[in-house]
Amino acid sequence: MEKQLATVESGTSTSITNTEDADRRLIEATTGRLCPSDDVKTTTFSAQQRSTYCGFVRRQLQPFIQGAAPLAARAGGRGQRDDVDALVDSFCKMACQLRTERRITIDVAVSNLPARGGEAADQSNVLARHEAFAMVGLATMLYLAIAPTLSDQFQISTPTCSMSGQNGMARVSLNRSSRPLGQLIRGFGTLLPSRGGAQSSRGGPETFDVGSINARVLCGIGGIFIEWVTAVGCHLHFDEQRTTLYLFALPSFCALHSAETAALFPIYRQYHEDYERPPGFDADAYFGEIERSFSFLFANARRARAQYRDSERAKAIRVVGGAGDPYLDELCGLSGRIRSGSAGRKLFSKSTDFPILSERISALQNYMRAKKPRNLKELFRDRRDTMSWYNYWPAILLALLAFIMTFISTITGIVQMVYSIKAYNAQQAEG
């Protein structure tokens, strides 16, 4: 086993012909842990989680194959990568570097990747730097790079929530490729939750009920639209101007990369300044909160589970591609099995359960506090204040029963009066 892990660390250039073996090697490279074969029963790695993440990586690398050759031709070269497997091989080397190099930069990463053939030297270096930058994004899931390109800027496409005021696409000069990765990535804005950051809302009750903030309530009463994203730092961010809530669509990535041996750990650990680091922040804690949040959003509320099944699931699949993420189905209660440790819970604590995401939850609470039901149907389904609901509706029911009884009594009195008049008239006629 030690020999196998040593092979992963060294990034030996071997031909990858079997997709299953390639996926296993990719996971070993990004997680730093041995990936058992499918016939070994383990809870550390799930075959579905592996295939979901690896399939996503392959789909994201495909544009380098489809579009890089024309770019290379424009640059005076004869071509680029042969296939996605070669890029996966390079991706594994990149992931190993992220884990082992203390001061990794894009330039250092490019120098350790296989040399290109065909392109002019300057253009080859530009393409290689863009390629390495895209691979870092896939290894950390902090962003998706725009690729392929001969631009003199690194470009990422990500939801508004991550852009600190910028919309759609952010750019950083290619000249920054010599800077440490953490510094380079921070140039794009807030890509991870930060204390007092873009969403520093506080307030709202410390303990909250599932009925007050599940997806059905947020969308039905709050008029919020859910947008599924692949940028892990956007999870649970609420854009009040667009009334849009962003949710991470690939929790299999979280389950696979929660150990400290993962390639992303050094970048996550070094991302924040001390004053802006959320309480207890590290990749493992953050990923745990992401998985746990699906319990109050969907899994532990019947109508919210139905909403995920009927509409949200299809939206998430379109974002991830392929068959979507089966682990997301599980976390949202679709499979009937919830492994996040929050199955059936109705009460959550922001400070205990969500210290990292607490400000984002507070933002939702503050927004929903001002929202009132717009009709009787919404009023009946609004159980954000359970005590008030159980006091209000029984009172309404009693009032309705009293009205019905009064109405029946009135009708009965009228009928009796009519019959009395008829009887009186009949007596008068006989007399």
ABEGO torsion letter per residue (X at the ends): XAAAAAAAAAGBBBBBABAAAAAAAAAAAAAGBBBBBAABBBAABBAAAAAAAAAAAAAAAAAAAAAAAAAAAAAGBAEBBABAAAAAAAAAAAAAAAAABABBBAAAAAAABBBBBGBBAAAAAAAAAAAAAAAAAAAAGABBBBOBBABABBBBBBBAAAAGGBBGBBBBBAAAAABBAAAAAAAAEBABBBBGBABABBEEBABBBAAAABAAAAAAAAGBBBBBBABAAABGBBBAAAGBBBBBABAAAAAAAABAABAAAAAAAAABBAAABBBGBBAAAAAAAAAAAAAAAAAABAAAAAAAAAAAAAAAAAAAEEAEBAAAAAAAGAAGBBAAGABGBABBBAAAABAAAAAAAAAAAAAAAABBBABAAAAAABAABAAAAAAAAAAAAAAAAAAAAAAAAAAAAAAAAAAAAAAAAAAAAAX
